[in-house]
Amino acid sequence: MRPFLILTLFLSAVVLPGGLLLAESKHATKEEAQAMATKAADFLQKEGPDKAFAAFNAGGDWRDGDLYVFVIDKTGTWRSHGARPEVIGTKADLDKRVIKEILAIDKNGWVDYKLMSPADNQVHDKSTYLVRVGDLLVGVGAYKY
């Protein structure tokens, strides 16, 4: 009986609250996406494409739960992608509405669309904040769960 009580107390005090915290903090907000995109654009301007793309692709400070940085150039070529490295160097489908809206961003702004989340492999609404840096667009989006 005593080991069961100790296990119950341990689960109640340590494991369950930690699990709830992870579940609550797992999904980012639009404000967090905007802040990361702005920070990533500043980093790109300061450090240049080679260093910035390597950092964005590696994750680290540029990956937080379901937030990640991507960069697409004016031709629609993925230059960096924190969640799908296999698309780097490939061209996006320029006929897709979302790609047209992304490439049309002049300075900064939001684009809304549906996309499969890497967090749960389900399609969700997503809002992505984009910042133009020369011929590049830096984006970070927040899924709506």
Secondary structure per residue as TSV (DSSP state, phi and psi in degrees):
chain	resnum	aa	ss	phi	psi
A	1	M	-	360.0	-41.9
A	2	R	H	-63.9	-43.1
A	3	P	H	-60.6	-36.2
A	4	F	H	-63.4	-42.9
A	5	L	H	-62.9	-43.5
A	6	I	H	-63.6	-43.9
A	7	L	H	-62.5	-42.6
A	8	T	H	-62.5	-44.9
A	9	L	H	-63.6	-42.0
A	10	F	H	-60.7	-49.1
A	11	L	I	-61.7	-40.6
A	12	S	I	-67.1	-39.1
A	13	A	I	-86.3	-33.0
A	14	V	I	-114.2	-56.2
A	15	V	I	-73.4	-50.7
A	16	L	H	-63.5	-48.1
A	17	P	H	-61.4	-38.4
A	18	G	H	-63.3	-41.6
A	19	G	H	-63.7	-40.2
A	20	L	H	-67.1	-38.1
A	21	L	H	-63.2	-41.9
A	22	L	H	-63.2	-42.2
A	23	A	H	-65.1	-39.9
A	24	E	H	-72.2	-35.1
A	25	S	H	-92.0	0.3
A	26	K	S	-66.6	-36.8
A	27	H	S	-102.8	127.1
A	28	A	-	-82.9	162.9
A	29	T	-	-100.9	166.0
A	30	K	H	-61.1	-37.0
A	31	E	H	-63.6	-39.7
A	32	E	H	-68.1	-38.5
A	33	A	H	-63.3	-45.2
A	34	Q	H	-62.4	-43.1
A	35	A	H	-63.4	-42.6
A	36	M	H	-67.9	-40.6
A	37	A	H	-62.8	-42.6
A	38	T	H	-64.6	-43.6
A	39	K	H	-63.7	-41.5
A	40	A	H	-66.2	-40.0
A	41	A	H	-63.2	-42.0
A	42	D	H	-62.1	-42.5
A	43	F	H	-62.5	-43.4
A	44	L	H	-61.2	-44.4
A	45	Q	H	-63.4	-40.4
A	46	K	H	-75.6	-44.9
A	47	E	H	-96.8	-17.1
A	48	G	-	88.7	163.0
A	49	P	H	-61.3	-45.5
A	50	D	H	-58.7	-51.2
A	51	K	H	-67.8	-41.7
A	52	A	H	-65.6	-47.0
A	53	F	H	-61.5	-41.9
A	54	A	H	-60.7	-43.2
A	55	A	H	-66.5	-44.8
A	56	F	H	-62.5	-41.3
A	57	N	H	-69.5	-29.5
A	58	A	H	-75.3	-18.5
A	59	G	-	90.7	-108.8
A	60	G	G	53.3	-122.7
A	61	D	G	-66.7	-13.4
A	62	W	G	-103.0	14.3
A	63	R	E	-140.4	122.3
A	64	D	E	-143.2	101.0
A	65	G	T	62.3	-119.4
A	66	D	T	-95.4	11.5
A	67	L	E	-92.8	137.4
A	68	Y	E	-155.4	155.8
A	69	V	E	-95.1	139.5
A	70	F	E	-131.7	156.2
A	71	V	E	-133.9	131.8
A	72	I	E	-127.6	141.2
A	73	D	E	-94.1	177.1
A	74	K	T	-65.2	-18.1
A	75	T	T	-87.7	-6.0
A	76	G	S	91.5	14.3
A	77	T	B	-90.2	129.5
A	78	W	E	-71.5	120.4
A	79	R	E	-98.4	-23.8
A	80	S	E	-158.5	147.0
A	81	H	E	-158.0	112.0
A	82	G	S	-72.4	-13.7
A	83	A	S	-113.9	-23.1
A	84	R	-	-134.9	75.6
A	85	P	G	-60.7	-21.8
A	86	E	G	-66.7	-17.5
A	87	V	G	-89.0	-11.8
A	88	I	T	-58.9	128.2
A	89	G	T	90.5	-7.9
A	90	T	S	-97.3	162.6
A	91	K	B	-96.3	135.5
A	92	A	-	-71.1	159.3
A	93	D	-	-73.0	103.2
A	94	L	T	-69.4	-10.5
A	95	D	T	-85.9	-13.1
A	96	K	S	-73.0	137.1
A	97	R	H	-54.7	-45.7
A	98	V	H	-63.0	-39.4
A	99	I	H	-67.3	-41.0
A	100	K	H	-59.8	-42.7
A	101	E	H	-67.2	-39.9
A	102	I	H	-62.0	-50.0
A	103	L	H	-67.5	-18.9
A	104	A	T	-83.1	-8.7
A	105	I	-	-63.1	125.2
A	106	D	S	-85.9	-51.1
A	107	K	S	-120.0	-60.3
A	108	N	E	-160.4	160.3
A	109	G	E	165.6	178.6
A	110	W	E	-105.6	145.3
A	111	V	E	-130.8	131.8
A	112	D	E	-108.9	139.5
A	113	Y	E	-165.2	-177.7
A	114	K	E	-112.7	140.5
A	115	L	E	-155.9	150.6
A	116	M	E	-73.5	128.4
A	117	S	-	-82.1	134.0
A	118	P	T	-68.9	-14.5
A	119	A	T	-73.5	-37.3
A	120	D	T	-136.4	6.2
A	121	N	S	54.6	33.8
A	122	Q	-	-118.9	151.3
A	123	V	E	-81.1	130.2
A	124	H	E	-135.1	160.6
A	125	D	E	-67.0	145.9
A	126	K	E	-142.2	140.8
A	127	S	E	-117.0	124.0
A	128	T	E	-116.1	132.5
A	129	Y	E	-97.1	131.7
A	130	L	E	-122.9	143.2
A	131	V	E	-127.9	126.0
A	132	R	E	-82.0	132.4
A	133	V	E	-128.2	93.6
A	134	G	T	64.1	-122.6
A	135	D	T	-90.1	8.6
A	136	L	E	-113.9	148.5
A	137	L	E	-119.0	124.1
A	138	V	E	-100.1	127.1
A	139	G	E	-131.7	148.8
A	140	V	E	-144.5	132.8
A	141	G	E	-122.8	157.8
A	142	A	E	-117.9	127.9
A	143	Y	E	-79.2	149.6
A	144	K	E	-105.3	105.1
A	145	Y	-	-92.3	360.0
